[in-house]
Structures are given as structure tokens and as C-alpha cells.
Amino acid sequence: MDVRATIGWNMRRLRVAKGLSQERLALEAGIDRSYVGRIERGSENVTVSTLEAVAKLLEVEVADLFTTVTDAGNEQPRLPSGRKPKVKRGA
């Protein structure tokens, strides 16, 4: 896995664990939501200042975004959706 993919994977993993949407993370970090999506897909060369802002919001060290993801195979494990389940309202 290349570095951009590793950063994106860790960013999404940590964001979902915190219960944050891409939109909320982007808003609080002062970046565009589509930029967050591109980072998480590994298609964006993210800046150091953005990494610092994201790490601060996720309450982790910047180095945690570079942690190599390992599993039994070469494929990344699936992450749960970042969306919260819809709540059915009574009729």
C-alpha cells in the first residue's frame, strides 16, 4: 500500500471510530468535504498542515496517520459505513 492510501485508510478508520462524518471533519478542520473524500481514497497529496489539523480533531498524533495497515491478505479489511443508521419515527 502506498503512503497516500495508508494515510487515507487511517484517516477514515479514525474518523469512523470517532463517529464523525466527512462533512463534520471537513467543517471543523477548515477544509472542503470533497478534499476529505479524495484523501481517504488515497488520490490526494495531503499537506502537512492538513494532516496536523485532522490529527488534532481526531485526537491522535500525526504519526498515527502513517501507521501501516496489516492483515492476513493483501486487501484492506472493510470499514463500517460512517453514516449513522436512520431512526424510524413513530406514526
C-alpha positions as CSV (number, residue, x, y, z in Angstrom):
1,M,0.0,0.0,0.0
2,D,1.4,3.4,-0.9
3,V,1.7,6.2,1.6
4,R,-1.3,8.2,0.3
5,A,-3.5,5.1,0.6
6,T,-2.2,4.4,4.1
7,I,-2.9,8.0,5.2
8,G,-6.4,7.8,3.7
9,W,-7.2,4.4,5.2
10,N,-6.1,5.5,8.7
11,M,-7.9,8.8,8.4
12,R,-11.2,7.1,7.6
13,R,-10.7,4.4,10.2
14,L,-10.1,7.0,12.9
15,R,-12.8,9.3,11.7
16,V,-15.4,6.5,11.7
17,A,-14.3,5.4,15.2
18,K,-14.9,8.9,16.4
19,G,-18.4,8.9,14.8
20,L,-17.6,11.9,12.6
21,S,-18.9,12.3,9.0
22,Q,-16.6,13.5,6.3
23,E,-18.6,16.7,6.3
24,R,-18.2,17.3,10.0
25,L,-14.4,16.6,9.9
26,A,-14.0,18.9,6.9
27,L,-16.0,21.7,8.6
28,E,-14.0,21.5,11.8
29,A,-10.7,21.2,10.0
30,G,-11.5,24.1,7.7
31,I,-11.1,22.1,4.5
32,D,-13.5,21.0,1.7
33,R,-15.6,17.8,2.2
34,S,-14.6,16.6,-1.3
35,Y,-10.9,17.0,-0.3
36,V,-11.5,14.7,2.7
37,G,-13.0,12.1,0.4
38,R,-10.0,12.4,-2.0
39,I,-7.6,12.0,0.9
40,E,-9.5,8.9,2.2
41,R,-9.4,7.4,-1.3
42,G,-5.7,7.9,-1.5
43,S,-5.9,10.2,-4.6
44,E,-4.7,13.4,-2.9
45,N,-1.3,14.6,-1.8
46,V,-2.3,16.0,1.5
47,T,-0.4,18.9,3.1
48,V,1.4,18.7,6.4
49,S,-0.8,21.4,7.8
50,T,-3.9,19.5,6.8
51,L,-2.5,16.3,8.4
52,E,-1.9,18.3,11.6
53,A,-5.4,19.8,11.7
54,V,-7.0,16.4,11.0
55,A,-4.9,14.6,13.7
56,K,-5.8,17.3,16.2
57,L,-9.5,16.8,15.5
58,L,-9.2,13.0,15.7
59,E,-7.1,13.4,18.9
60,V,-4.2,11.4,17.6
61,E,-0.6,12.1,16.7
62,V,0.2,12.9,13.1
63,A,2.4,9.7,13.1
64,D,-0.7,7.6,13.7
65,L,-1.9,8.5,10.2
66,F,1.1,6.8,8.8
67,T,0.7,3.5,10.6
68,T,0.8,0.6,8.2
69,V,-2.4,-1.4,8.0
70,T,-1.7,-5.1,8.0
71,D,-4.0,-8.1,7.7
72,A,-3.8,-11.7,6.6
73,G,-4.3,-10.9,2.9
74,N,-3.3,-8.0,0.7
75,E,-6.7,-6.5,0.7
76,Q,-7.8,-3.9,3.3
77,P,-10.5,-5.0,5.7
78,R,-13.9,-3.4,5.1
79,L,-14.8,-0.5,7.3
80,P,-18.3,0.0,8.6
81,S,-20.2,2.9,7.0
82,G,-19.5,6.3,8.5
83,R,-23.2,7.1,8.4
84,K,-25.4,6.6,11.4
85,P,-28.5,4.4,10.9
86,K,-31.7,6.2,10.1
87,V,-34.1,6.5,13.1
88,K,-37.7,5.5,12.3
89,R,-40.1,8.0,13.6
90,G,-43.4,6.9,15.2
91,A,-46.5,7.3,13.1
